[in-house]
């Protein structure tokens, strides 16, 4: 009910399950995007002779990173709510997403 004067919202089982699933999907997309960045970086080593593959790995990885960061901010209640709740986390998430966009372009 109440803790330190703040109301604690009681969520239904389905809402908690959805939130957990959304966090898991978001985490998976972040990890996959990072793994694709790593694989793309390895492909850029001249001795691998895989520059084109490295470019595509970076492009796809960027799409995953951007999608993951955008979804995280959206789930936090939108940009304004995320900014109001935790400015440091907001800027980290936003700039990671912007970085993904610039690698994507």
C-alpha positions as CSV (number, residue, x, y, z in Angstrom):
1,X,0.0,0.0,0.0
2,X,2.3,2.8,1.2
3,X,6.0,3.0,1.5
4,X,7.9,6.2,2.4
5,X,4.7,8.1,1.6
6,X,4.7,6.8,-2.0
7,X,1.8,4.7,-3.4
8,X,3.0,1.4,-4.7
9,X,0.9,0.3,-7.6
10,X,-0.2,-3.3,-7.5
11,X,0.0,-4.9,-11.0
12,X,-1.9,-7.8,-12.2
13,X,0.0,-11.1,-13.0
14,X,-0.5,-10.4,-16.8
15,X,0.9,-6.9,-16.5
16,X,4.0,-8.2,-14.6
17,X,4.4,-11.0,-17.2
18,X,4.2,-8.5,-20.1
19,X,6.7,-6.2,-18.4
20,X,9.1,-9.0,-17.9
21,X,8.7,-10.2,-21.4
22,X,9.2,-6.7,-22.8
23,X,12.4,-6.3,-20.7
24,X,13.7,-9.7,-22.0
25,X,12.9,-8.8,-25.7
26,X,14.6,-5.4,-25.2
27,X,17.7,-7.0,-23.6
28,X,17.9,-9.6,-26.3
29,X,17.7,-6.9,-29.0
30,X,20.5,-5.0,-27.3
31,X,22.7,-8.0,-27.0
32,X,22.1,-9.0,-30.6
33,X,22.8,-5.5,-31.9
34,X,26.1,-5.4,-29.9
35,X,27.1,-8.9,-31.1
36,X,26.4,-7.8,-34.7
37,X,28.6,-4.7,-34.1
38,X,31.4,-6.9,-32.8
39,X,31.1,-9.3,-35.7
40,X,31.1,-6.3,-38.1
41,X,34.2,-4.9,-36.5
42,X,36.0,-8.3,-36.9
43,X,34.9,-8.4,-40.5
44,X,36.6,-5.0,-41.0
45,X,40.0,-6.4,-40.3
46,X,41.7,-6.3,-43.7
47,X,43.0,-9.9,-43.5
48,X,39.4,-11.3,-43.3
49,X,38.6,-9.8,-46.7
50,X,35.0,-9.3,-45.6
51,X,34.3,-5.6,-45.8
52,X,30.9,-5.9,-47.4
53,X,29.7,-8.4,-44.8
54,X,31.1,-6.1,-42.1
55,X,29.1,-3.2,-43.4
56,X,25.9,-5.2,-43.5
57,X,26.5,-6.6,-40.0
58,X,26.9,-3.0,-38.7
59,X,23.8,-1.8,-40.5
60,X,21.6,-4.6,-39.1
61,X,23.2,-4.2,-35.7
62,X,22.4,-0.5,-35.8
63,X,18.8,-1.2,-36.5
64,X,18.6,-3.6,-33.5
65,X,20.3,-1.0,-31.2
66,X,18.1,1.8,-32.3
67,X,14.9,-0.3,-32.0
68,X,16.0,-1.5,-28.6
69,X,16.7,2.0,-27.2
70,X,13.6,3.5,-28.7
71,X,11.5,0.7,-27.2
72,X,13.1,1.3,-23.8
73,X,12.3,5.0,-23.8
74,X,8.8,4.3,-25.1
75,X,8.1,1.8,-22.3
76,X,9.4,4.2,-19.7
77,X,6.3,6.3,-20.5
78,X,7.6,8.4,-23.4
79,X,10.4,10.8,-23.8
80,X,9.1,13.4,-21.4
81,X,8.3,10.9,-18.6
82,X,11.7,9.1,-19.1
83,X,13.5,12.5,-19.0
84,X,11.6,13.5,-15.8
85,X,12.1,10.2,-14.0
86,X,15.8,9.7,-14.5
87,X,17.7,12.2,-16.7
88,X,21.0,10.4,-16.7
89,X,19.4,7.1,-17.9
90,X,17.3,9.1,-20.4
91,X,20.4,10.7,-22.0
92,X,22.3,7.3,-22.1
93,X,19.4,5.6,-23.8
94,X,18.7,8.5,-26.2
95,X,22.4,8.9,-27.2
96,X,22.8,5.1,-27.7
97,X,19.7,5.2,-30.0
98,X,21.0,8.2,-31.9
99,X,24.4,6.4,-32.3
100,X,22.5,3.5,-33.8
101,X,20.7,5.8,-36.2
102,X,24.0,7.3,-37.4
103,X,25.6,4.0,-37.9
104,X,22.5,2.9,-39.7
105,X,22.6,5.8,-42.1
